């Protein structure tokens, strides 16, 4: 009897997990198509094949659903790891390597990133997730990429140029050039701020 009960509980947990996965995947697909701000719970439920109440049972708060979607998306599209870039001693090479990899990731994730950044202005819960997720990640990227340059009196200028170079919207402006040329141009802006190249 105990074994049967244990089996039933296990099957129930598996069904719950499967339902949760379908809800998250449906939400991510809608966020990609129209953005978080325009996504309705009724649409999520319909696409996931569940009732609205089921969505609320699994995700009673907007933040919990957004966080689950963010985690799911990051697992499917991991951001480049900045740690290996630090092994490149030459500051210019490090800058260009990191920017090329960052820009390639921006290209891969462009539709979702554009939707999410746009809608973060409308949804405080989403803005909080972006700040602690993408925002924190980019701060780490800038630290690795500009650290060899940001030692002198131009530190604030270099940090500001680093923010420009790693910004998603900067990449979108430069995207037609391709990753290599875009990274070269953005790296030159940082180096100009550092005073290592002449205008």
C-alpha positions as CSV (number, residue, x, y, z in Angstrom):
1,X,0.0,0.0,0.0
2,X,2.8,2.4,0.9
3,X,4.6,1.6,-2.4
4,X,1.4,2.3,-4.3
5,X,1.0,5.6,-2.5
6,X,4.6,6.5,-3.2
7,X,4.2,5.6,-6.9
8,X,1.0,7.8,-7.2
9,X,2.8,10.7,-5.5
10,X,5.7,10.4,-7.9
11,X,3.4,10.3,-11.0
12,X,1.5,13.3,-9.7
13,X,4.7,15.3,-9.2
14,X,5.8,14.4,-12.7
15,X,2.4,15.6,-14.1
16,X,2.8,18.8,-12.2
17,X,6.3,19.4,-13.5
18,X,5.1,18.7,-17.1
19,X,2.3,21.2,-16.7
20,X,4.7,23.8,-15.3
21,X,7.0,23.2,-18.2
22,X,4.2,23.7,-20.8
23,X,3.1,26.9,-19.1
24,X,6.7,28.3,-19.1
25,X,7.3,27.2,-22.8
26,X,4.0,28.8,-23.9
27,X,4.8,32.0,-22.1
28,X,8.3,32.2,-23.6
29,X,6.9,31.6,-27.1
30,X,4.4,34.5,-26.5
31,X,7.0,36.8,-25.1
32,X,9.1,36.1,-28.2
33,X,6.1,36.8,-30.6
34,X,4.6,39.8,-29.0
35,X,6.5,40.7,-25.8
36,X,5.8,40.3,-22.1
37,X,3.6,43.3,-21.8
38,X,1.1,42.1,-24.4
39,X,1.0,38.5,-23.2
40,X,-2.3,37.6,-21.4
41,X,-2.8,34.7,-19.0
42,X,-5.7,33.5,-21.1
43,X,-3.4,33.1,-24.1
44,X,-0.8,31.3,-22.0
45,X,-3.4,28.9,-20.7
46,X,-4.8,28.2,-24.2
47,X,-1.4,27.6,-25.7
48,X,-0.3,25.4,-22.8
49,X,-3.6,23.4,-22.9
50,X,-4.6,24.3,-19.3
51,X,-7.1,26.4,-17.5
52,X,-6.3,30.0,-16.4
53,X,-6.6,28.9,-12.8
54,X,-3.8,26.3,-13.4
55,X,-1.5,29.0,-14.6
56,X,-2.2,30.9,-11.3
57,X,-1.8,27.8,-9.2
58,X,1.7,27.3,-10.6
59,X,2.6,30.9,-10.8
60,X,0.6,33.0,-8.3
61,X,2.7,36.1,-8.9
62,X,3.8,37.8,-12.1
63,X,7.4,37.8,-10.8
64,X,7.5,34.0,-10.4
65,X,6.3,33.4,-14.0
66,X,8.7,36.0,-15.4
67,X,11.6,34.6,-13.4
68,X,10.8,31.0,-14.6
69,X,10.7,32.2,-18.2
70,X,13.9,34.1,-17.8
71,X,15.7,31.1,-16.4
72,X,14.3,28.8,-19.1
73,X,15.4,31.2,-21.9
74,X,18.9,31.6,-20.4
75,X,19.3,27.8,-20.3
76,X,18.4,27.6,-24.0
77,X,20.6,30.7,-24.9
78,X,23.5,30.9,-22.5
79,X,25.4,34.2,-22.6
80,X,29.1,34.0,-23.4
81,X,31.3,33.5,-20.3
82,X,33.6,36.5,-19.8
83,X,36.1,34.6,-17.6
84,X,38.2,33.2,-20.4
85,X,38.5,36.7,-22.0
86,X,40.6,37.7,-18.9
87,X,43.3,35.2,-20.1
88,X,44.0,37.5,-23.1
89,X,46.6,39.9,-21.8
90,X,46.5,42.5,-24.6
91,X,43.7,45.0,-23.7
92,X,42.7,45.6,-27.3
93,X,42.5,42.0,-28.2
94,X,40.5,41.2,-25.1
95,X,38.1,44.0,-25.8
96,X,37.5,42.8,-29.4
97,X,37.2,39.2,-28.5
98,X,34.6,39.9,-25.8
99,X,32.6,42.3,-27.9
100,X,32.6,39.8,-30.9
101,X,31.2,37.1,-28.7
102,X,28.7,39.4,-26.9
103,X,27.5,40.7,-30.3
104,X,27.1,37.2,-31.7
105,X,24.9,36.4,-28.6
106,X,22.9,39.6,-29.1
107,X,22.3,38.5,-32.8
108,X,21.1,35.1,-31.6
109,X,18.8,36.5,-29.0
110,X,17.8,39.7,-30.7
111,X,14.0,39.3,-31.0
112,X,13.5,38.3,-27.3
113,X,16.0,40.8,-26.0
114,X,14.4,43.6,-27.9
115,X,10.9,42.7,-26.6
116,X,12.0,42.3,-23.0
117,X,14.1,45.5,-22.9
118,X,11.2,47.5,-24.5
119,X,8.6,46.0,-22.1
120,X,10.8,46.4,-19.0
121,X,9.8,50.1,-19.2
122,X,6.2,49.1,-18.7
123,X,6.5,46.2,-16.2
124,X,8.3,46.9,-12.9
125,X,8.6,43.1,-12.1
126,X,10.3,42.6,-15.4
127,X,12.6,45.6,-15.0
128,X,13.8,44.1,-11.6
129,X,14.5,40.7,-13.3
130,X,16.5,42.4,-16.1
131,X,18.5,44.5,-13.6
132,X,19.5,41.5,-11.6
133,X,20.0,39.2,-14.7
134,X,21.2,40.9,-17.9
135,X,22.2,44.1,-16.1
136,X,24.4,42.3,-13.6
137,X,25.9,40.1,-16.4
138,X,26.8,43.2,-18.5
139,X,28.4,44.8,-15.5
140,X,30.7,41.8,-15.2
141,X,31.4,41.9,-18.9
142,X,32.4,45.5,-18.7
143,X,34.6,44.9,-15.7
144,X,36.6,42.2,-17.6
145,X,36.8,44.1,-20.9
146,X,37.8,47.5,-19.6
147,X,39.7,46.6,-16.4
148,X,43.2,46.7,-18.2
149,X,42.4,50.2,-19.6
150,X,40.6,51.8,-16.6
151,X,43.5,52.5,-14.4
152,X,44.4,56.1,-15.2
153,X,42.6,59.5,-14.9
154,X,40.2,58.5,-17.7
155,X,38.5,55.8,-15.6
156,X,35.0,57.4,-15.7
157,X,35.2,58.0,-19.4
158,X,36.4,54.4,-20.0
159,X,33.5,53.0,-18.0
160,X,31.0,55.2,-19.8
161,X,32.5,54.1,-23.2
162,X,32.3,50.5,-21.9
163,X,28.6,50.9,-21.2
164,X,28.1,52.2,-24.7
165,X,30.1,49.4,-26.3
166,X,28.3,46.6,-24.5
167,X,24.8,48.1,-24.9
168,X,22.3,46.0,-26.9
169,X,21.0,49.1,-28.7
170,X,24.6,50.0,-29.7
171,X,25.0,46.6,-31.2
172,X,21.7,46.9,-33.1
173,X,23.0,50.2,-34.7
174,X,26.3,48.4,-35.6
175,X,24.8,45.0,-36.5
176,X,24.7,45.6,-40.3
177,X,28.6,45.7,-40.2
178,X,28.9,42.2,-38.9
179,X,30.3,41.1,-35.6
180,X,34.0,41.7,-36.4
181,X,33.7,45.2,-37.8
182,X,31.1,46.2,-35.2
183,X,33.4,45.0,-32.4
184,X,36.3,46.8,-34.0
185,X,34.4,50.1,-34.1
186,X,33.0,49.8,-30.5
187,X,36.5,48.8,-29.2
188,X,37.9,51.9,-30.8
189,X,35.4,54.1,-28.9
190,X,36.6,52.6,-25.6
191,X,40.3,53.0,-26.6
192,X,39.6,56.6,-27.6
193,X,38.1,57.2,-24.2
194,X,41.2,55.6,-22.6
195,X,43.5,57.8,-24.7
196,X,45.3,54.8,-26.2
197,X,44.4,55.9,-29.7
198,X,44.1,59.3,-31.3
199,X,40.9,60.6,-32.9
